[in-house]
Amino acid sequence: MLELVQVTKRFGPVEALKQVSFVLGPGVTAVVGPNGAGKSTLFHILTGRVLPTSGSVAFNGLPPAKIRAEMGFLAEEPPFYPYLTGEDQAWYFNSLRENPVSRDEVRAMLEKWGVSERKKIRDFSLGMRKRLGLACAFLGYPKFLILDEPFNGLDLEGQRLVEEEFASYRAQNKILIFSSHQLERVTLLADHLVLLRGGRLVFSGEMKKLAEQASRVIFYLSPDTPRQLLQFPGMLEVDERGSWTTVTVTKEAALAFQQHLAEHGVSPQGSQVLLPELKALLNDAEKRGNSGAGRAADN
């Protein structure tokens, strides 16, 4: 389990993180937010590379410095030495680990990720550099894995490999945290979501809970339904252009609207829960966070 309590980080007069608190269990967690939201600062604090100005971070009750042997990390732009070969760089990173793996395991990991062992890093493409960074992060398959923009620069085969590893970590009940601007991947891959904006936590919780909070319900009514019955608190949209009159209401208003119709002798011909795309969910979560209406409960 990962727990952050009132974590604040200041760089001079700039507050990069502002009293961020959340709890994460096993599974795949996406950290999202616009540029400057505090994602990279958060990752550096989680890995122990940067200390918070105030607040605490604990993995299974221990600070990051105590669990480095169980942690892997991929920076968005890994600090490689251009004059080293892929194998030499991976072996160097491996030597810095508290529990280094064997040379054969390093080579096997490089082969898995399709990294050239003999070519100098200065001759690597962006995608090959990302593959090398991922190979180094996954060495020893650490219990806690933090990946900053792991999909950037990868071809389709590389993306598939990352997705397979995500599924493996989920199946093994390990903690994998990643950031991505590719919201479609966040939707497909994440069990949990942490949304940051301006260094503040806007939302932390299960993806499905975010969807539930922002979902809408569409009712299909007969076209001769009296128009005045459709004016109801929580009503978002009325469409009378098709074979049915469709009324879209917020999820919170759905039951009351159905009761309202029943009181006037109207029975819907059907209904459908509509889950919006992640971009709309994030916009909704930001509005709720900025309005002070409260955040979803942490898990």
C-alpha positions as CSV (number, residue, x, y, z in Angstrom):
1,M,0.0,0.0,0.0
2,L,1.1,3.5,-0.8
3,E,0.0,6.4,1.5
4,L,0.7,10.1,1.1
5,V,-0.3,12.4,3.9
6,Q,-0.4,16.2,3.4
7,V,2.6,16.2,1.0
8,T,3.8,19.7,0.1
9,K,6.9,20.5,-2.0
10,R,8.3,24.0,-2.4
11,F,11.1,25.0,-4.7
12,G,11.9,28.5,-3.5
13,P,8.7,30.5,-3.8
14,V,7.0,27.9,-6.0
15,E,4.7,25.4,-4.4
16,A,4.9,22.4,-6.8
17,L,2.7,20.2,-4.6
18,K,0.1,21.5,-2.1
19,Q,-1.0,19.2,0.7
20,V,-1.6,16.1,-1.5
21,S,-3.0,13.1,0.3
22,F,-4.2,9.8,-1.1
23,V,-3.9,6.0,-0.5
24,L,-3.3,3.4,-3.3
25,G,-3.5,-0.3,-3.1
26,P,-2.2,-2.9,-5.6
27,G,-3.0,-2.5,-9.3
28,V,-2.3,0.0,-12.0
29,T,-2.7,3.7,-11.2
30,A,-2.6,6.5,-13.7
31,V,-1.5,10.0,-12.6
32,V,-2.8,12.6,-15.0
33,G,-3.0,16.4,-15.3
34,P,-1.9,19.2,-17.5
35,N,1.7,20.3,-17.8
36,G,2.9,21.8,-14.6
37,A,0.4,19.9,-12.5
38,G,3.1,18.4,-10.3
39,K,3.2,14.9,-11.8
40,S,7.0,14.7,-12.2
41,T,7.6,16.3,-8.7
42,L,5.3,13.7,-7.2
43,F,7.2,10.9,-8.9
44,H,10.5,12.1,-7.7
45,I,9.1,12.3,-4.2
46,L,7.7,8.8,-4.4
47,T,11.1,7.4,-5.5
48,G,13.0,9.3,-2.8
49,R,15.0,11.4,-5.2
50,V,13.3,14.5,-3.8
51,L,12.2,15.0,-0.2
52,P,8.9,16.7,0.5
53,T,8.9,20.1,2.3
54,S,6.3,18.7,4.6
55,G,4.0,15.7,4.9
56,S,4.9,12.0,4.6
57,V,5.1,9.2,2.0
58,A,5.0,5.5,3.0
59,F,5.1,2.3,1.0
60,N,3.8,-0.5,3.3
61,G,4.6,1.8,6.2
62,L,8.2,2.5,5.1
63,P,9.6,5.7,3.6
64,P,10.9,5.5,0.0
65,A,14.6,5.4,1.1
66,K,13.8,2.1,2.9
67,I,12.3,0.3,0.0
68,R,14.6,1.2,-2.9
69,A,15.5,-2.4,-3.4
70,E,11.8,-3.1,-4.2
71,M,11.3,-0.1,-6.5
72,G,11.8,0.6,-10.2
73,F,11.6,3.9,-11.9
74,L,11.4,5.3,-15.5
75,A,12.0,9.0,-15.9
76,E,10.4,10.7,-18.9
77,E,13.9,11.4,-20.2
78,P,16.3,8.8,-18.6
79,P,19.8,10.1,-17.9
80,F,21.8,7.8,-20.1
81,Y,25.5,8.1,-20.9
82,P,25.7,8.5,-24.7
83,Y,29.1,6.8,-25.0
84,L,27.9,3.6,-23.3
85,T,26.3,0.6,-25.1
86,G,22.8,-0.5,-24.2
87,E,24.2,-3.4,-22.2
88,D,26.8,-1.3,-20.4
89,Q,24.1,1.3,-19.4
90,A,21.7,-1.4,-18.1
91,W,24.5,-3.1,-16.2
92,Y,25.5,0.3,-14.7
93,F,22.0,0.9,-13.5
94,N,21.8,-2.6,-12.2
95,S,25.0,-2.1,-10.2
96,L,23.3,0.8,-8.4
97,R,20.5,-1.4,-7.2
98,E,20.5,-2.8,-3.7
99,N,19.7,-6.2,-5.1
100,P,21.3,-6.4,-8.5
101,V,20.4,-9.2,-10.9
102,S,22.8,-11.3,-12.9
103,R,24.4,-10.4,-16.2
104,D,22.3,-13.0,-17.9
105,E,19.1,-11.5,-16.5
106,V,20.2,-8.1,-17.7
107,R,20.8,-9.5,-21.2
108,A,17.5,-11.4,-21.2
109,M,15.6,-8.2,-20.3
110,L,17.3,-6.2,-23.0
111,E,16.5,-9.0,-25.5
112,K,12.8,-8.9,-24.3
113,W,12.6,-5.2,-25.0
114,G,14.5,-5.5,-28.3
115,V,17.4,-3.3,-27.2
116,S,20.7,-3.5,-29.1
117,E,23.4,-4.6,-26.6
118,R,26.4,-3.4,-28.6
119,K,25.2,-0.2,-30.2
120,K,26.2,3.1,-28.5
121,I,23.3,5.0,-26.9
122,R,24.2,8.1,-28.9
123,D,23.0,6.2,-32.0
124,F,19.7,5.1,-30.4
125,S,16.4,6.4,-31.7
126,L,13.9,8.0,-29.2
127,G,11.9,4.7,-29.2
128,M,15.0,2.6,-28.5
129,R,16.0,4.9,-25.7
130,K,12.6,4.4,-24.2
131,R,12.9,0.6,-24.6
132,L,16.2,0.7,-22.7
133,G,14.7,2.8,-19.9
134,L,11.8,0.4,-19.6
135,A,14.2,-2.6,-19.6
136,C,16.2,-1.0,-16.7
137,A,13.0,-0.1,-14.8
138,F,11.7,-3.7,-15.0
139,L,15.0,-5.4,-13.9
140,G,14.1,-7.8,-11.1
141,Y,10.4,-7.0,-11.5
142,P,10.2,-4.7,-8.5
143,K,7.2,-4.7,-6.2
144,F,6.7,-0.9,-6.7
145,L,7.1,0.5,-10.2
146,I,6.8,4.1,-11.3
147,L,6.8,5.0,-15.0
148,D,6.8,8.6,-16.3
149,E,5.2,8.7,-19.8
150,P,6.1,5.1,-20.6
151,F,4.4,5.1,-24.0
152,N,6.0,8.2,-25.5
153,G,8.2,7.4,-28.5
154,L,7.3,3.7,-28.6
155,D,6.1,1.9,-31.7
156,L,3.1,-0.4,-31.6
157,E,5.1,-3.5,-30.6
158,G,6.7,-1.5,-27.8
159,Q,3.3,-0.3,-26.6
160,R,2.0,-3.9,-26.6
161,L,4.9,-5.0,-24.4
162,V,4.2,-2.3,-21.9
163,E,0.5,-3.2,-21.8
164,E,1.4,-6.9,-21.2
165,E,3.6,-5.9,-18.3
166,F,0.8,-3.7,-16.9
167,A,-1.5,-6.8,-16.9
168,S,1.2,-8.9,-15.3
169,Y,1.6,-6.4,-12.4
170,R,-2.1,-6.3,-11.9
171,A,-2.3,-10.1,-11.8
172,Q,0.6,-10.2,-9.2
173,N,-1.1,-7.6,-6.9
174,K,1.9,-5.3,-7.3
175,I,1.7,-1.5,-7.4
176,L,2.4,0.2,-10.8
177,I,2.0,3.9,-11.2
178,F,2.3,5.7,-14.5
179,S,1.7,9.0,-16.1
180,S,0.4,9.6,-19.6
181,H,-1.2,12.3,-21.8
182,Q,-2.8,9.5,-23.9
183,L,-6.1,9.5,-22.2
184,E,-7.4,6.5,-24.2
185,R,-4.7,4.4,-22.7
186,V,-5.5,5.6,-19.3
187,T,-9.1,4.6,-19.8
188,L,-8.1,1.1,-21.0
189,L,-5.2,0.4,-18.6
190,A,-5.8,2.1,-15.2
191,D,-7.6,0.7,-12.2
192,H,-7.2,3.8,-10.2
193,L,-6.8,7.5,-11.1
194,V,-4.9,10.4,-9.5
195,L,-5.8,13.8,-11.0
196,L,-3.5,16.8,-10.3
197,R,-3.9,20.4,-11.3
198,G,-1.7,23.2,-10.2
199,G,0.0,21.0,-7.6
200,R,-3.3,20.2,-5.9
201,L,-5.2,16.8,-5.8
202,V,-8.5,17.1,-7.7
203,F,-9.4,13.4,-7.6
204,S,-8.1,10.1,-6.3
205,G,-10.0,6.9,-6.6
206,E,-11.2,4.0,-8.7
207,M,-11.7,4.7,-12.4
208,K,-15.2,3.1,-12.2
209,K,-16.2,5.4,-9.3
210,L,-15.2,8.5,-11.3
211,A,-17.3,7.2,-14.2
212,E,-20.2,6.5,-11.8
213,Q,-20.1,10.0,-10.4
214,A,-20.2,11.6,-13.9
215,S,-22.5,9.2,-15.6
216,R,-25.8,10.3,-17.2
217,V,-29.0,8.4,-17.8
218,I,-31.0,8.6,-21.1
219,F,-34.8,7.9,-20.9
220,Y,-36.6,6.9,-24.1
221,L,-40.2,8.2,-24.1
222,S,-43.2,8.2,-26.4
223,P,-43.1,11.2,-28.7
224,D,-46.5,12.3,-27.5
225,T,-45.2,12.7,-23.9
226,P,-46.4,16.1,-22.6
227,R,-43.6,18.6,-23.0
228,Q,-44.2,20.1,-19.5
229,L,-43.3,16.8,-17.9
230,L,-39.8,17.0,-19.3
231,Q,-38.9,20.1,-17.4
232,F,-37.3,18.6,-14.3
233,P,-34.3,19.5,-12.0
234,G,-31.3,17.6,-13.3
235,M,-32.5,17.5,-16.9
236,L,-29.6,18.0,-19.3
237,E,-31.0,17.5,-22.7
238,V,-34.2,16.8,-24.6
239,D,-34.1,15.4,-28.2
240,E,-37.4,15.1,-30.1
241,R,-36.0,14.5,-33.5
242,G,-36.2,10.7,-33.7
243,S,-38.8,8.0,-33.3
244,W,-38.6,8.6,-29.5
245,T,-38.3,11.6,-27.3
246,T,-35.0,11.1,-25.4
247,V,-34.4,12.8,-22.1
248,T,-30.9,12.9,-20.6
249,V,-30.7,13.5,-16.9
250,T,-27.9,13.3,-14.3
251,K,-27.5,10.0,-12.6
252,E,-28.5,11.6,-9.3
253,A,-31.8,12.8,-10.8
254,A,-32.7,9.6,-12.6
255,L,-34.7,7.9,-9.9
256,A,-36.7,11.1,-9.0
257,F,-37.4,11.7,-12.7
258,Q,-38.7,8.2,-13.2
259,Q,-41.0,8.6,-10.2
260,H,-42.1,12.0,-11.5
261,L,-43.1,10.4,-14.8
262,A,-44.9,7.5,-13.0
263,E,-47.0,10.0,-11.0
264,H,-48.3,11.4,-14.3
265,G,-49.0,8.0,-15.8
266,V,-46.0,7.9,-18.1
267,S,-43.8,4.8,-18.4
268,P,-40.4,5.1,-20.2
269,Q,-39.9,2.7,-23.1
270,G,-36.4,2.1,-21.9
271,S,-33.3,3.8,-20.3
272,Q,-29.6,3.7,-20.7
273,V,-26.7,4.7,-18.5
274,L,-24.2,6.7,-20.5
275,L,-20.6,6.8,-19.4
276,P,-18.7,9.8,-20.9
277,E,-15.2,9.7,-22.2
278,L,-12.3,10.2,-19.8
279,K,-11.7,13.7,-21.0
280,A,-15.2,14.7,-19.9
281,L,-14.8,12.8,-16.7
282,L,-11.6,14.7,-15.9
283,N,-13.2,18.0,-16.7
284,D,-16.1,17.1,-14.4
285,A,-13.8,16.1,-11.6
286,E,-11.8,19.3,-12.0
287,K,-15.0,21.4,-11.8
288,R,-16.1,19.6,-8.6
289,G,-12.6,19.9,-7.1
290,N,-12.3,23.6,-7.9
291,S,-15.8,24.3,-6.6
292,G,-14.9,22.8,-3.2
293,A,-17.7,20.3,-3.5
294,G,-15.4,17.6,-2.2
295,R,-13.3,14.9,-3.8
296,A,-14.0,11.2,-4.2
297,A,-12.9,9.0,-1.4
298,D,-9.5,7.6,-1.6
299,N,-9.0,3.9,-1.9
